Amino acid sequence: MGEPVSYELRKLLRERKLLKIKPDRNLLTKEIKGAEYDLSRARESLEKKDFKWATIQAYYSMFHSARALLYNEGLPGKEPYSAANCAEGIVRGIG
């Protein structure tokens, strides 16, 4: 993270809801596989018209994707809130 860190990321780091570590390819791969699995299951649930369950599975796919972004940057979030906020910051280029 050579770029300026957003206020939200600094706050999460200060509150220790987010820790800076060396990027871990194994954790990154695990999260990507989890995201792919949940997305494929969400599609199956959609085909069965189980919309509520498909939504939950799609949410978890997005959550695992966000965590993969964090692991890639060496920022494993401790809470879903921090994962979502930090991933958004990384995608927008502020993290």
C-alpha positions as CSV (number, residue, x, y, z in Angstrom):
1,M,0.0,0.0,0.0
2,G,2.3,2.8,-1.2
3,E,-0.6,5.2,-1.8
4,P,-2.2,7.4,0.9
5,V,-4.4,5.5,3.3
6,S,-8.0,6.6,3.6
7,Y,-9.4,7.8,6.9
8,E,-11.5,4.7,7.2
9,L,-8.6,2.4,6.7
10,R,-6.5,4.3,9.2
11,K,-9.3,4.1,11.7
12,L,-9.7,0.4,11.3
13,L,-5.9,-0.1,11.6
14,R,-5.8,2.1,14.8
15,E,-8.8,0.2,16.3
16,R,-7.0,-3.1,15.4
17,K,-10.0,-4.3,13.5
18,L,-7.6,-4.6,10.6
19,L,-4.0,-5.8,10.8
20,K,-1.2,-5.3,8.3
21,I,0.6,-8.6,7.5
22,K,2.7,-10.0,4.7
23,P,0.4,-10.9,1.8
24,D,-0.5,-14.7,2.0
25,R,-1.1,-16.4,-1.3
26,N,-2.6,-19.4,0.4
27,L,-5.3,-17.3,2.1
28,L,-5.9,-15.4,-1.1
29,T,-6.5,-18.7,-3.0
30,K,-8.7,-20.1,-0.3
31,E,-10.9,-17.0,-0.4
32,I,-11.1,-17.0,-4.2
33,K,-12.1,-20.7,-4.2
34,G,-14.8,-19.9,-1.5
35,A,-16.1,-17.0,-3.6
36,E,-16.3,-19.2,-6.8
37,Y,-18.0,-22.0,-4.9
38,D,-20.6,-19.7,-3.3
39,L,-21.3,-18.0,-6.6
40,S,-21.9,-21.3,-8.4
41,R,-24.2,-22.5,-5.6
42,A,-26.1,-19.1,-5.9
43,R,-26.6,-19.7,-9.6
44,E,-28.0,-23.2,-8.9
45,S,-30.3,-21.8,-6.3
46,L,-31.5,-19.1,-8.8
47,E,-32.3,-21.9,-11.3
48,K,-34.4,-23.6,-8.6
49,K,-36.1,-20.2,-7.9
50,D,-34.9,-20.2,-4.4
51,F,-34.2,-16.5,-4.4
52,K,-33.7,-15.9,-0.7
53,W,-31.0,-18.6,-0.5
54,A,-29.4,-17.5,-3.7
55,T,-29.1,-14.0,-2.3
56,I,-27.4,-15.3,0.9
57,Q,-25.0,-17.4,-1.2
58,A,-24.2,-14.4,-3.5
59,Y,-23.5,-12.3,-0.4
60,Y,-21.0,-14.8,0.8
61,S,-19.4,-14.9,-2.6
62,M,-18.9,-11.1,-2.5
63,F,-17.6,-11.4,1.1
64,H,-15.0,-13.9,0.1
65,S,-14.1,-11.8,-2.9
66,A,-13.6,-8.8,-0.6
67,R,-11.4,-10.8,1.8
68,A,-9.3,-12.0,-1.2
69,L,-8.7,-8.3,-2.1
70,L,-7.6,-7.7,1.5
71,Y,-5.3,-10.7,1.7
72,N,-3.7,-9.6,-1.5
73,E,-2.9,-6.2,0.1
74,G,-1.8,-7.9,3.4
75,L,-4.9,-6.6,5.3
76,P,-6.9,-9.5,6.8
77,G,-10.0,-7.9,8.3
78,K,-11.3,-9.3,11.5
79,E,-14.9,-8.3,10.9
80,P,-17.2,-8.4,7.8
81,Y,-17.7,-4.6,8.1
82,S,-14.0,-4.0,7.8
83,A,-13.6,-6.4,4.9
84,A,-16.4,-4.7,2.9
85,N,-15.1,-1.1,3.7
86,C,-11.5,-1.9,3.0
87,A,-12.2,-3.8,-0.2
88,E,-14.2,-0.8,-1.4
89,G,-11.3,1.5,-0.6
90,I,-8.9,-0.8,-2.5
91,V,-11.2,-1.0,-5.5
92,R,-11.6,2.8,-5.6
93,G,-7.9,3.3,-5.2
94,I,-7.9,5.0,-1.9
95,G,-6.5,2.1,0.2
